[in-house]
Amino acid sequence: MIIRQPSTAADFAAYYALRYQVLRQPWQQPPGSERADDDEVAATHHIMAVADDGMVIGVARLHPSEKNQVQVRAVAVHPDWHGRGVGLQLMTYLEETAAAQGFTECILHARESAVAFYRKLGYTVVAPSHTLFGVIPHFLMRKLLAS
Ligand SMILES: CC(C)(COP(=O)(O)OP(=O)(O)OC[C@H]1O[C@@H](n2cnc3c(N)ncnc32)[C@H](O)[C@@H]1OP(=O)(O)O)[C@@H](O)C(=O)NCCC(=O)NCCS
């Protein structure tokens, strides 16, 4: 498995397809709902995990949110690959990328079901945040990045 940035149209198609499959389709959201307004902004950094057979098995994105702070969004691992270290590798890659650019803090809004995953990675809960689709509670979490 490797982590890399999507670059071709085919890469981005697979990237958004996995984001949709994991984060939107189970809640009957329409195709296209997986896209964010700032996905195509230059400062938004997209990455994907690619298995040895070429399949895209994980995706995530990062953007600067405040001074010295980045935000991670839309982390999704293919269900067949849960619990095999893909999420950890995606997050490590994003955190190292941000730290190398001088950012000192990373925040995210975690689904309730993913809070324990982010805790394992060193994030702490700051406060409850929004409830997605009326049924998925989220929690604002933060982590100081190693310099
Ligand atoms: C949450 C998610 C990104 C985790 O990715 P993953 O590849 O399954 O996680 P990893 O295998 O890298 O797990 C790293 C560690 O966290 C643990 N972990 C992973 N998911 C967990 C969870 N939901 N609850 C508790 N622990 C979890 C793993 O057991 C592992 O611990 P270990 O090192 O002690 O064995 C993935 O399960 C997913 O895509 N879920 C659905 C979408 C989602 O919730 N995305 C996050 C939106 S905020």
The ligand as an SDF file (V2000), in Angstrom:
LIG
                    3D

 48 50  0  0  0  0  0  0  0  0999 V2000
  -12.5230    5.5270   11.3810 C   0  0  0  0  0  0  0  0  0  0  0  0
  -11.6290    4.9670   10.2580 C   0  0  0  0  0  0  0  0  0  0  0  0
  -11.1220    6.1060    9.3820 C   0  0  0  0  0  0  0  0  0  0  0  0
  -10.4410    4.2450   10.9110 C   0  0  0  0  0  0  0  0  0  0  0  0
   -9.6000    3.7390    9.8910 O   0  0  0  0  0  0  0  0  0  0  0  0
   -8.9580    2.2670   10.0080 P   0  0  0  0  0  0  0  0  0  0  0  0
   -8.0570    2.0580    8.8480 O   0  0  0  0  0  0  0  0  0  0  0  0
  -10.0680    1.2920   10.1820 O   0  0  0  0  0  0  0  0  0  0  0  0
   -8.1360    2.3900   11.3620 O   0  0  0  0  0  0  0  0  0  0  0  0
   -6.7020    1.7530   11.7020 P   0  0  0  0  0  0  0  0  0  0  0  0
   -6.7060    0.3200   11.2900 O   0  0  0  0  0  0  0  0  0  0  0  0
   -5.6280    2.6140   11.1420 O   0  0  0  0  0  0  0  0  0  0  0  0
   -6.7440    1.8540   13.2890 O   0  0  0  0  0  0  0  0  0  0  0  0
   -5.7150    2.4450   14.0810 C   0  0  0  0  0  0  0  0  0  0  0  0
   -6.0250    2.0950   15.5260 C   0  0  0  0  0  0  0  0  0  0  0  0
   -7.3140    2.6180   15.8850 O   0  0  0  0  0  0  0  0  0  0  0  0
   -8.1930    1.5540   16.2450 C   0  0  0  0  0  0  0  0  0  0  0  0
   -9.5130    1.8800   15.7000 N   0  0  0  0  0  0  0  0  0  0  0  0
   -9.8510    2.0490   14.4100 C   0  0  0  0  0  0  0  0  0  0  0  0
  -11.1440    2.3920   14.2930 N   0  0  0  0  0  0  0  0  0  0  0  0
  -11.6220    2.4230   15.5500 C   0  0  0  0  0  0  0  0  0  0  0  0
  -12.8960    2.7170   16.0920 C   0  0  0  0  0  0  0  0  0  0  0  0
  -13.9410    3.0760   15.2920 N   0  0  0  0  0  0  0  0  0  0  0  0
  -13.0420    2.6610   17.4370 N   0  0  0  0  0  0  0  0  0  0  0  0
  -12.0160    2.3090   18.2440 C   0  0  0  0  0  0  0  0  0  0  0  0
  -10.7610    2.0420   17.7810 N   0  0  0  0  0  0  0  0  0  0  0  0
  -10.5840    2.0990   16.4530 C   0  0  0  0  0  0  0  0  0  0  0  0
   -7.6150    0.3030   15.6270 C   0  0  0  0  0  0  0  0  0  0  0  0
   -7.9990   -0.8470   16.3410 O   0  0  0  0  0  0  0  0  0  0  0  0
   -6.1290    0.5920   15.7480 C   0  0  0  0  0  0  0  0  0  0  0  0
   -5.7010    0.3610   17.0770 O   0  0  0  0  0  0  0  0  0  0  0  0
   -4.4370   -0.5810   17.3960 P   0  0  0  0  0  0  0  0  0  0  0  0
   -3.2480    0.1290   16.7750 O   0  0  0  0  0  0  0  0  0  0  0  0
   -4.3950   -0.6180   18.8890 O   0  0  0  0  0  0  0  0  0  0  0  0
   -4.7070   -1.8770   16.7400 O   0  0  0  0  0  0  0  0  0  0  0  0
  -12.3810    3.9310    9.3960 C   0  0  0  0  0  0  0  0  0  0  0  0
  -12.8600    2.8890   10.2200 O   0  0  0  0  0  0  0  0  0  0  0  0
  -13.5540    4.5180    8.5940 C   0  0  0  0  0  0  0  0  0  0  0  0
  -13.3700    4.9120    7.4570 O   0  0  0  0  0  0  0  0  0  0  0  0
  -14.7440    4.5300    9.1980 N   0  0  0  0  0  0  0  0  0  0  0  0
  -15.9420    4.9900    8.5290 C   0  0  0  0  0  0  0  0  0  0  0  0
  -15.8700    6.4710    8.1830 C   0  0  0  0  0  0  0  0  0  0  0  0
  -15.5260    7.3500    9.3410 C   0  0  0  0  0  0  0  0  0  0  0  0
  -16.0520    7.2170   10.4370 O   0  0  0  0  0  0  0  0  0  0  0  0
  -14.6090    8.2860    9.0730 N   0  0  0  0  0  0  0  0  0  0  0  0
  -14.1920    9.2650   10.0390 C   0  0  0  0  0  0  0  0  0  0  0  0
  -15.0820   10.4310    9.8920 C   0  0  0  0  0  0  0  0  0  0  0  0
  -14.7880   11.5910   11.1960 S   0  0  0  0  0  0  0  0  0  0  0  0
  1  2  1  0
  2  3  1  0
  2  4  1  0
  2 36  1  0
  4  5  1  0
  5  6  1  0
  6  7  2  0
  6  8  1  0
  6  9  1  0
  9 10  1  0
 10 11  2  0
 10 12  1  0
 10 13  1  0
 13 14  1  0
 14 15  1  0
 15 16  1  0
 15 30  1  0
 16 17  1  0
 17 18  1  0
 17 28  1  0
 18 19  1  0
 18 27  1  0
 19 20  2  0
 20 21  1  0
 21 22  1  0
 21 27  2  0
 22 23  1  0
 22 24  2  0
 24 25  1  0
 25 26  2  0
 26 27  1  0
 28 29  1  0
 28 30  1  0
 30 31  1  0
 31 32  1  0
 32 33  2  0
 32 34  1  0
 32 35  1  0
 36 37  1  0
 36 38  1  0
 38 39  2  0
 38 40  1  0
 40 41  1  0
 41 42  1  0
 42 43  1  0
 43 44  2  0
 43 45  1  0
 45 46  1  0
 46 47  1  0
 47 48  1  0
M  END
$$$$
